[in-house]
């Protein structure tokens, strides 16, 4: 997991900072873990994040 987080540090977040609610790292980790937990849709990923 530590290597994954280190790798994610090099990902550039090109979004406008004033419009950002969540860190890109957090979003990507949630997507990854939800997908591993068999989430197939964006709705399932959002439910997983709750």
C-alpha positions in Angstrom: 0.0 0.0 0.0 2.9 2.3 0.8 4.3 1.9 -2.7 0.9 2.7 -4.2 0.7 5.9 -2.2 4.2 6.9 -3.2 3.4 6.3 -6.8 0.3 8.4 -6.5 2.4 11.4 -5.3 3.7 11.8 -8.9 0.2 12.2 -10.3 -0.4 15.8 -11.1 -3.8 17.2 -10.2 -4.7 19.7 -13.0 -8.0 20.7 -11.6 -8.7 24.3 -10.5 -7.8 24.4 -6.8 -10.7 26.6 -5.8 -13.1 24.0 -7.1 -11.6 21.0 -5.5 -13.4 19.3 -2.7 -11.3 16.1 -2.4 -7.7 15.2 -3.0 -7.1 13.3 -6.3 -5.3 10.7 -4.3 -8.3 10.0 -2.1 -10.6 9.7 -5.2 -8.3 7.3 -6.9 -7.9 5.1 -3.9 -11.7 4.9 -3.4 -12.1 4.0 -7.1 -9.4 1.3 -6.8 -10.8 -0.3 -3.6 -14.4 -0.1 -4.8 -13.5 -1.8 -8.0 -11.6 -4.5 -6.1 -14.8 -4.9 -4.1 -16.8 -5.6 -7.3 -18.3 -2.1 -7.8 -19.3 -1.9 -11.4 -21.0 1.5 -11.7 -20.2 5.0 -10.5 -23.3 4.7 -8.2 -21.8 1.6 -6.6 -18.4 3.4 -6.2 -20.2 6.3 -4.5 -22.0 4.0 -2.2 -18.7 2.3 -1.3 -17.2 5.6 -0.5 -19.9 6.4 2.1 
